[in-house]
Amino acid sequence: MTKNELNGFRRVLGLKEAEWASAIRNREAIAIEANSDMLDQIQHSTERELELDRLERESSLLRDVRAALRRIDAEIFGFCLSCEDEISPKRLAAVPWTSLCIICQETVDKEGERPSTATLFNGP
């Protein structure tokens, strides 16, 4: 991968990092409100659960983006953390924070586990 391509991925990942970090900071929807109306309590509880799910997804994506930026710095970006093969440019263009090639990702999706080597660059 060329230096220009890596810089392009670094820019895209930096924008995603800023976007998701900003979205995570907005936590007003998870505030607990006291309300005597049971229907309002149920509706707020449902909305709160949906917001917590969204925050969890975005937090996970933010961790993946930060891990991808660390892989760029470590000069291993674009290589599968499971099989160590090169990740296809089309896959990286679609999901630049991915740490797995399509074959390993399909295996993970089927088995429901991430490979142990992925934890090296998937920190906080």
Residue pairs with C-beta under 8 A, 6 or more apart in sequence:
1 77
1 78
6 72
6 77
9 68
9 72
9 77
9 92
9 96
10 69
10 72
12 96
13 65
13 68
13 69
13 72
13 96
13 97
14 69
16 61
16 65
16 96
16 97
17 62
17 65
17 66
17 69
20 58
20 59
20 61
20 62
20 65
21 62
23 58
24 55
24 58
24 59
24 62
27 55
29 47
29 48
29 51
30 48
30 51
30 52
30 55
32 48
33 44
35 41
35 44
61 97
63 122
63 123
63 124
64 97
64 98
64 99
64 122
65 97
66 123
67 97
67 99
67 121
67 122
67 123
68 77
68 96
68 97
68 98
68 99
68 121
70 121
70 123
71 77
71 99
71 121
74 121
76 121
78 86
78 87
78 92
79 85
79 86
79 87
80 86
80 87
80 99
80 100
80 101
80 104
81 99
81 100
81 115
81 117
81 118
81 120
81 121
82 100
82 101
82 104
82 107
82 108
82 115
82 117
82 118
83 101
83 103
83 104
85 101
86 101
87 98
87 100
87 101
87 102
88 101
88 102
91 98
91 101
91 102
92 98
98 105
99 118
99 121
99 122
100 108
100 115
100 118
104 115
108 114
108 115
114 122
